[in-house]
Amino acid sequence: MTVGILTLTLHLPDCHSLKEKRRLIKPILARLHKEFNVSVVEFGHHDTWQRCELLIACAASPGDYAERTLASVVTFYESHWPDLPLTQEKIEIIA
């Protein structure tokens, strides 16, 4: 069993409140979960308006499947939310 963990750091340039930040992030979390059957959670930067960190995890039997899935999540995110740019992405595979 292999676990893949993807950390995405987002820049939210047009956010001016925490309420607006949650309004933007909530649909992203739901869509990524639905499209890829992964666990997605917002963590870190809870009190910062224009910055968000997402943690995305998946478990897979073959190790390369988890890595390919998480790479697909990054590509999907960049194509669907170009107005919320990624400032950092990191994939970790735990065997």
N, CA, C and O atoms as a GROMACS GRO file, in nm:
protein
  380
    1MET      N    1   0.085  -0.118   0.000
    1MET     CA    2   0.000   0.000   0.000
    1MET      C    3   0.090   0.124   0.000
    1MET      O    4   0.185   0.133   0.077
    2THR      N    5   0.058   0.216  -0.085
    2THR     CA    6   0.131   0.341  -0.097
    2THR      C    7   0.036   0.457  -0.071
    2THR      O    8  -0.079   0.455  -0.116
    3VAL      N    9   0.084   0.558   0.000
    3VAL     CA   10   0.006   0.678   0.026
    3VAL      C   11   0.077   0.795  -0.042
    3VAL      O   12   0.197   0.815  -0.025
    4GLY      N   13   0.001   0.870  -0.117
    4GLY     CA   14   0.054   0.990  -0.182
    4GLY      C   15  -0.005   1.114  -0.117
    4GLY      O   16  -0.126   1.120  -0.090
    5ILE      N   17   0.080   1.212  -0.092
    5ILE     CA   18   0.035   1.337  -0.030
    5ILE      C   19   0.078   1.453  -0.118
    5ILE      O   20   0.196   1.466  -0.152
    6LEU      N   21  -0.016   1.536  -0.154
    6LEU     CA   22   0.009   1.654  -0.236
    6LEU      C   23  -0.023   1.777  -0.154
    6LEU      O   24  -0.131   1.788  -0.096
    7THR      N   25   0.071   1.869  -0.150
    7THR     CA   26   0.049   1.997  -0.082
    7THR      C   27   0.048   2.106  -0.188
    7THR      O   28   0.143   2.121  -0.264
    8LEU      N   29  -0.061   2.181  -0.193
    8LEU     CA   30  -0.075   2.292  -0.287
    8LEU      C   31  -0.086   2.422  -0.208
    8LEU      O   32  -0.166   2.431  -0.114
    9THR      N   33  -0.008   2.521  -0.245
    9THR     CA   34  -0.020   2.653  -0.186
    9THR      C   35  -0.077   2.745  -0.293
    9THR      O   36  -0.021   2.757  -0.402
   10LEU      N   37  -0.188   2.808  -0.262
   10LEU     CA   38  -0.260   2.892  -0.358
   10LEU      C   39  -0.249   3.038  -0.320
   10LEU      O   40  -0.240   3.074  -0.203
   11HIS      N   41  -0.250   3.122  -0.423
   11HIS     CA   42  -0.258   3.266  -0.402
   11HIS      C   43  -0.398   3.310  -0.445
   11HIS      O   44  -0.440   3.281  -0.557
   12LEU      N   45  -0.468   3.378  -0.356
   12LEU     CA   46  -0.605   3.423  -0.383
   12LEU      C   47  -0.604   3.576  -0.394
   12LEU      O   48  -0.634   3.644  -0.296
   13PRO      N   49  -0.569   3.630  -0.510
   13PRO     CA   50  -0.544   3.773  -0.522
   13PRO      C   51  -0.664   3.863  -0.498
   13PRO      O   52  -0.647   3.977  -0.455
   14ASP      N   53  -0.784   3.815  -0.522
   14ASP     CA   54  -0.903   3.900  -0.510
   14ASP      C   55  -0.979   3.881  -0.380
   14ASP      O   56  -1.089   3.934  -0.365
   15CYS      N   57  -0.923   3.806  -0.285
   15CYS     CA   58  -0.990   3.784  -0.156
   15CYS      C   59  -0.965   3.902  -0.064
   15CYS      O   60  -0.853   3.951  -0.051
   16HIS      N   61  -1.072   3.946   0.001
   16HIS     CA   62  -1.061   4.057   0.095
   16HIS      C   63  -1.121   4.025   0.231
   16HIS      O   64  -1.133   4.113   0.317
   17SER      N   65  -1.160   3.898   0.251
   17SER     CA   66  -1.213   3.856   0.380
   17SER      C   67  -1.200   3.704   0.391
   17SER      O   68  -1.185   3.634   0.291
   18LEU      N   69  -1.207   3.655   0.513
   18LEU     CA   70  -1.203   3.510   0.532
   18LEU      C   71  -1.328   3.443   0.478
   18LEU      O   72  -1.324   3.330   0.431
   19LYS      N   73  -1.440   3.514   0.486
   19LYS     CA   74  -1.565   3.460   0.432
   19LYS      C   75  -1.554   3.441   0.280
   19LYS      O   76  -1.600   3.340   0.227
   20GLU      N   77  -1.496   3.536   0.214
   20GLU     CA   78  -1.477   3.525   0.069
   20GLU      C   79  -1.379   3.412   0.035
   20GLU      O   80  -1.398   3.340  -0.063
   21LYS      N   81  -1.276   3.398   0.117
   21LYS     CA   82  -1.179   3.289   0.097
   21LYS      C   83  -1.249   3.154   0.106
   21LYS      O   84  -1.228   3.068   0.020
   22ARG      N   85  -1.331   3.134   0.207
   22ARG     CA   86  -1.404   3.007   0.222
   22ARG      C   87  -1.499   2.983   0.104
   22ARG      O   88  -1.516   2.870   0.060
   23ARG      N   89  -1.560   3.090   0.055
   23ARG     CA   90  -1.651   3.078  -0.059
   23ARG      C   91  -1.577   3.028  -0.183
   23ARG      O   92  -1.633   2.953  -0.263
   24LEU      N   93  -1.452   3.070  -0.200
   24LEU     CA   94  -1.372   3.026  -0.314
   24LEU      C   95  -1.318   2.884  -0.296
   24LEU      O   96  -1.314   2.806  -0.392
   25ILE      N   97  -1.278   2.850  -0.176
   25ILE     CA   98  -1.210   2.723  -0.150
   25ILE      C   99  -1.305   2.605  -0.142
   25ILE      O  100  -1.272   2.496  -0.190
   26LYS      N  101  -1.421   2.624  -0.084
   26LYS     CA  102  -1.515   2.513  -0.064
   26LYS      C  103  -1.549   2.437  -0.192
   26LYS      O  104  -1.547   2.314  -0.191
   27PRO      N  105  -1.581   2.505  -0.304
   27PRO     CA  106  -1.610   2.430  -0.428
   27PRO      C  107  -1.488   2.356  -0.483
   27PRO      O  108  -1.502   2.252  -0.546
   28ILE      N  109  -1.368   2.410  -0.460
   28ILE     CA  110  -1.247   2.343  -0.506
   28ILE      C  111  -1.229   2.212  -0.432
   28ILE      O  112  -1.200   2.109  -0.493
   29LEU      N  113  -1.247   2.215  -0.300
   29LEU     CA  114  -1.234   2.094  -0.220
   29LEU      C  115  -1.333   1.987  -0.267
   29LEU      O  116  -1.297   1.870  -0.285
   30ALA      N  117  -1.457   2.027  -0.287
   30ALA     CA  118  -1.562   1.932  -0.329
   30ALA      C  119  -1.533   1.875  -0.468
   30ALA      O  120  -1.550   1.756  -0.491
   31ARG      N  121  -1.491   1.959  -0.559
   31ARG     CA  122  -1.468   1.915  -0.698
   31ARG      C  123  -1.350   1.818  -0.707
   31ARG      O  124  -1.359   1.717  -0.776
   32LEU      N  125  -1.240   1.849  -0.637
   32LEU     CA  126  -1.124   1.759  -0.640
   32LEU      C  127  -1.159   1.624  -0.578
   32LEU      O  128  -1.116   1.520  -0.628
   33HIS      N  129  -1.236   1.626  -0.470
   33HIS     CA  130  -1.278   1.501  -0.408
   33HIS      C  131  -1.364   1.419  -0.504
   33HIS      O  132  -1.347   1.298  -0.517
   34LYS      N  133  -1.458   1.485  -0.570
   34LYS     CA  134  -1.549   1.417  -0.661
   34LYS      C  135  -1.477   1.362  -0.784
   34LYS      O  136  -1.502   1.248  -0.824
   35GLU      N  137  -1.390   1.441  -0.844
   35GLU     CA  138  -1.324   1.401  -0.968
   35GLU      C  139  -1.220   1.290  -0.949
   35GLU      O  140  -1.204   1.204  -1.036
   36PHE      N  141  -1.148   1.292  -0.836
   36PHE     CA  142  -1.034   1.202  -0.820
   36PHE      C  143  -1.048   1.104  -0.703
   36PHE      O  144  -0.959   1.022  -0.682
   37ASN      N  145  -1.156   1.111  -0.628
   37ASN     CA  146  -1.177   1.025  -0.512
   37ASN      C  147  -1.057   1.031  -0.417
   37ASN      O  148  -1.005   0.929  -0.374
   38VAL      N  149  -1.017   1.153  -0.385
   38VAL     CA  150  -0.906   1.178  -0.293
   38VAL      C  151  -0.960   1.252  -0.171
   38VAL      O  152  -1.069   1.309  -0.175
   39SER      N  153  -0.884   1.250  -0.064
   39SER     CA  154  -0.920   1.330   0.054
   39SER      C  155  -0.855   1.466   0.040
   39SER      O  156  -0.736   1.476   0.011
   40VAL      N  157  -0.933   1.571   0.062
   40VAL     CA  158  -0.884   1.708   0.046
   40VAL      C  159  -0.922   1.788   0.169
   40VAL      O  160  -1.036   1.782   0.215
   41VAL      N  161  -0.827   1.864   0.222
   41VAL     CA  162  -0.854   1.946   0.339
   41VAL      C  163  -0.771   2.075   0.327
   41VAL      O  164  -0.660   2.075   0.275
   42GLU      N  165  -0.828   2.182   0.377
   42GLU     CA  166  -0.754   2.308   0.386
   42GLU      C  167  -0.681   2.306   0.520
   42GLU      O  168  -0.742   2.278   0.624
   43PHE      N  169  -0.552   2.337   0.518
   43PHE     CA  170  -0.478   2.344   0.643
   43PHE      C  171  -0.376   2.457   0.632
   43PHE      O  172  -0.332   2.491   0.523
   44GLY      N  173  -0.341   2.512   0.744
   44GLY     CA  174  -0.246   2.624   0.744
   44GLY      C  175  -0.307   2.749   0.685
   44GLY      O  176  -0.401   2.742   0.605
   45HIS      N  177  -0.256   2.863   0.723
   45HIS     CA  178  -0.298   2.994   0.672
   45HIS      C  179  -0.448   3.018   0.690
   45HIS      O  180  -0.511   3.082   0.606
   46HIS      N  181  -0.506   2.967   0.799
   46HIS     CA  182  -0.650   2.984   0.822
   46HIS      C  183  -0.689   3.130   0.845
   46HIS      O  184  -0.803   3.168   0.819
   47ASP      N  185  -0.596   3.210   0.892
   47ASP     CA  186  -0.630   3.350   0.921
   47ASP      C  187  -0.572   3.447   0.818
   47ASP      O  188  -0.573   3.568   0.840
   48THR      N  189  -0.523   3.395   0.707
   48THR     CA  190  -0.468   3.478   0.600
   48THR      C  191  -0.567   3.480   0.484
   48THR      O  192  -0.610   3.374   0.438
   49TRP      N  193  -0.603   3.598   0.438
   49TRP     CA  194  -0.704   3.610   0.334
   49TRP      C  195  -0.659   3.563   0.197
   49TRP      O  196  -0.734   3.494   0.128
   50GLN      N  197  -0.540   3.597   0.158
   50GLN     CA  198  -0.499   3.575   0.019
   50GLN      C  199  -0.406   3.456   0.001
   50GLN      O  200  -0.339   3.446  -0.102
   51ARG      N  201  -0.400   3.369   0.098
   51ARG     CA  202  -0.314   3.252   0.086
   51ARG      C  203  -0.388   3.132   0.143
   51ARG      O  204  -0.459   3.143   0.243
   52CYS      N  205  -0.371   3.018   0.077
   52CYS     CA  206  -0.439   2.897   0.119
   52CYS      C  207  -0.348   2.778   0.092
   52CYS      O  208  -0.276   2.774  -0.007
   53GLU      N  209  -0.352   2.681   0.182
   53GLU     CA  210  -0.276   2.559   0.164
   53GLU      C  211  -0.373   2.441   0.167
   53GLU      O  212  -0.452   2.427   0.261
   54LEU      N  213  -0.366   2.357   0.064
   54LEU     CA  214  -0.450   2.239   0.056
   54LEU      C  215  -0.364   2.115   0.072
   54LEU      O  216  -0.253   2.109   0.019
   55LEU      N  217  -0.415   2.018   0.143
   55LEU     CA  218  -0.350   1.889   0.158
   55LEU      C  219  -0.441   1.786   0.092
   55LEU      O  220  -0.558   1.774   0.127
   56ILE      N  221  -0.386   1.712  -0.003
   56ILE     CA  222  -0.462   1.614  -0.080
   56ILE      C  223  -0.392   1.480  -0.063
   56ILE      O  224  -0.271   1.470  -0.083
   57ALA      N  225  -0.467   1.378  -0.026
   57ALA     CA  226  -0.408   1.247  -0.002
   57ALA      C  227  -0.485   1.138  -0.075
   57ALA      O  228  -0.607   1.146  -0.091
   58CYS      N  229  -0.410   1.038  -0.120
   58CYS     CA  230  -0.473   0.921  -0.181
   58CYS      C  231  -0.391   0.797  -0.147
   58CYS      O  232  -0.270   0.805  -0.127
   59ALA      N  233  -0.458   0.685  -0.140
   59ALA     CA  234  -0.393   0.557  -0.115
   59ALA      C  235  -0.409   0.471  -0.239
   59ALA      O  236  -0.513   0.472  -0.304
   60ALA      N  237  -0.303   0.397  -0.272
   60ALA     CA  238  -0.308   0.315  -0.393
   60ALA      C  239  -0.222   0.190  -0.373
   60ALA      O  240  -0.129   0.188  -0.293
   61SER      N  241  -0.257   0.086  -0.447
   61SER     CA  242  -0.181  -0.038  -0.437
   61SER      C  243  -0.048  -0.026  -0.512
   61SER      O  244   0.057  -0.044  -0.450
   62PRO      N  245  -0.048   0.004  -0.641
   62PRO     CA  246   0.082   0.030  -0.704
   62PRO      C  247   0.127   0.173  -0.675
   62PRO      O  248   0.046   0.266  -0.682
   63GLY      N  249   0.254   0.191  -0.642
   63GLY     CA  250   0.305   0.321  -0.601
   63GLY      C  251   0.295   0.429  -0.706
   63GLY      O  252   0.266   0.545  -0.674
   64ASP      N  253   0.317   0.393  -0.832
   64ASP     CA  254   0.314   0.495  -0.936
   64ASP      C  255   0.173   0.547  -0.962
   64ASP      O  256   0.157   0.657  -1.014
   65TYR      N  257   0.070   0.470  -0.926
   65TYR     CA  258  -0.068   0.515  -0.945
   65TYR      C  259  -0.098   0.637  -0.858
   65TYR      O  260  -0.161   0.732  -0.904
   66ALA      N  261  -0.052   0.635  -0.733
   66ALA     CA  262  -0.075   0.750  -0.644
   66ALA      C  263  -0.006   0.874  -0.700
   66ALA      O  264  -0.063   0.983  -0.699
   67GLU      N  265   0.116   0.858  -0.747
   67GLU     CA  266   0.190   0.972  -0.801
   67GLU      C  267   0.123   1.026  -0.927
   67GLU      O  268   0.114   1.148  -0.944
   68ARG      N  269   0.078   0.939  -1.014
   68ARG     CA  270   0.008   0.983  -1.136
   68ARG      C  271  -0.122   1.053  -1.104
   68ARG      O  272  -0.156   1.153  -1.167
   69THR      N  273  -0.196   1.002  -1.006
   69THR     CA  274  -0.322   1.063  -0.965
   69THR      C  275  -0.299   1.205  -0.913
   69THR      O  276  -0.370   1.298  -0.951
   70LEU      N  277  -0.199   1.220  -0.827
   70LEU     CA  278  -0.172   1.353  -0.770
   70LEU      C  279  -0.120   1.450  -0.876
   70LEU      O  280  -0.150   1.569  -0.871
   71ALA      N  281  -0.042   1.401  -0.971
   71ALA     CA  282   0.002   1.486  -1.082
   71ALA      C  283  -0.118   1.530  -1.166
   71ALA      O  284  -0.122   1.643  -1.215
   72SER      N  285  -0.216   1.441  -1.182
   72SER     CA  286  -0.338   1.476  -1.255
   72SER      C  287  -0.420   1.580  -1.180
   72SER      O  288  -0.483   1.665  -1.241
   73VAL      N  289  -0.418   1.574  -1.048
   73VAL     CA  290  -0.488   1.674  -0.966
   73VAL      C  291  -0.428   1.812  -0.991
   73VAL      O  292  -0.502   1.910  -1.006
   74VAL      N  293  -0.296   1.820  -0.996
   74VAL     CA  294  -0.229   1.949  -1.022
   74VAL      C  295  -0.268   2.002  -1.158
   74VAL      O  296  -0.302   2.120  -1.172
   75THR      N  297  -0.264   1.919  -1.259
   75THR     CA  298  -0.300   1.960  -1.395
   75THR      C  299  -0.446   2.005  -1.402
   75THR      O  300  -0.477   2.107  -1.463
   76PHE      N  301  -0.534   1.929  -1.338
   76PHE     CA  302  -0.677   1.961  -1.335
   76PHE      C  303  -0.699   2.096  -1.266
   76PHE      O  304  -0.774   2.180  -1.315
   77TYR      N  305  -0.633   2.115  -1.152
   77TYR     CA  306  -0.647   2.242  -1.079
   77TYR      C  307  -0.603   2.359  -1.166
   77TYR      O  308  -0.676   2.458  -1.178
   78GLU      N  309  -0.487   2.349  -1.227
   78GLU     CA  310  -0.434   2.460  -1.308
   78GLU      C  311  -0.523   2.491  -1.427
   78GLU      O  312  -0.531   2.607  -1.469
   79SER      N  313  -0.589   2.391  -1.484
   79SER     CA  314  -0.674   2.416  -1.599
   79SER      C  315  -0.812   2.471  -1.560
   79SER      O  316  -0.874   2.543  -1.638
   80HIS      N  317  -0.861   2.439  -1.440
   80HIS     CA  318  -0.994   2.482  -1.398
   80HIS      C  319  -0.997   2.610  -1.316
   80HIS      O  320  -1.100   2.678  -1.311
   81TRP      N  321  -0.887   2.644  -1.251
   81TRP     CA  322  -0.882   2.765  -1.167
   81TRP      C  323  -0.758   2.848  -1.198
   81TRP      O  324  -0.674   2.868  -1.110
   82PRO      N  325  -0.744   2.896  -1.322
   82PRO     CA  326  -0.625   2.975  -1.357
   82PRO      C  327  -0.619   3.110  -1.286
   82PRO      O  328  -0.511   3.169  -1.276
   83ASP      N  329  -0.732   3.159  -1.237
   83ASP     CA  330  -0.734   3.288  -1.167
   83ASP      C  331  -0.688   3.276  -1.022
   83ASP      O  332  -0.673   3.377  -0.954
   84LEU      N  333  -0.667   3.153  -0.973
   84LEU     CA  334  -0.615   3.128  -0.838
   84LEU      C  335  -0.483   3.052  -0.853
   84LEU      O  336  -0.480   2.930  -0.839
   85PRO      N  337  -0.375   3.124  -0.881
   85PRO     CA  338  -0.249   3.057  -0.918
   85PRO      C  339  -0.185   2.978  -0.803
   85PRO      O  340  -0.197   3.013  -0.686
   86LEU      N  341  -0.117   2.872  -0.843
   86LEU     CA  342  -0.038   2.793  -0.749
   86LEU      C  343   0.094   2.864  -0.725
   86LEU      O  344   0.160   2.907  -0.819
   87THR      N  345   0.133   2.876  -0.600
   87THR     CA  346   0.264   2.932  -0.570
   87THR      C  347   0.363   2.822  -0.533
   87THR      O  348   0.484   2.840  -0.541
   88GLN      N  349   0.308   2.706  -0.493
   88GLN     CA  350   0.395   2.594  -0.458
   88GLN      C  351   0.316   2.465  -0.466
   88GLN      O  352   0.197   2.462  -0.436
   89GLU      N  353   0.383   2.359  -0.508
   89GLU     CA  354   0.324   2.226  -0.509
   89GLU      C  355   0.431   2.124  -0.470
   89GLU      O  356   0.547   2.138  -0.507
   90LYS      N  357   0.390   2.025  -0.395
   90LYS     CA  358   0.485   1.924  -0.347
   90LYS      C  359   0.416   1.791  -0.337
   90LYS      O  360   0.312   1.780  -0.272
   91ILE      N  361   0.471   1.688  -0.401
   91ILE     CA  362   0.416   1.553  -0.395
   91ILE      C  363   0.512   1.467  -0.313
   91ILE      O  364   0.633   1.466  -0.337
   92GLU      N  365   0.456   1.395  -0.216
   92GLU     CA  366   0.532   1.301  -0.136
   92GLU      C  367   0.468   1.164  -0.148
   92GLU      O  368   0.346   1.152  -0.142
   93ILE      N  369   0.550   1.062  -0.165
   93ILE     CA  370   0.502   0.924  -0.172
   93ILE      C  371   0.558   0.848  -0.052
   93ILE      O  372   0.679   0.845  -0.030
   94ILE      N  373   0.469   0.788   0.024
   94ILE     CA  374   0.507   0.710   0.142
   94ILE      C  375   0.474   0.564   0.115
   94ILE      O  376   0.357   0.528   0.097
   95ALA      N  377   0.576   0.482   0.112
   95ALA     CA  378   0.554   0.339   0.081
   95ALA      C  379   0.536   0.257   0.208
   95ALA      O  380   0.517   0.136   0.200
   0.00000   0.00000   0.00000
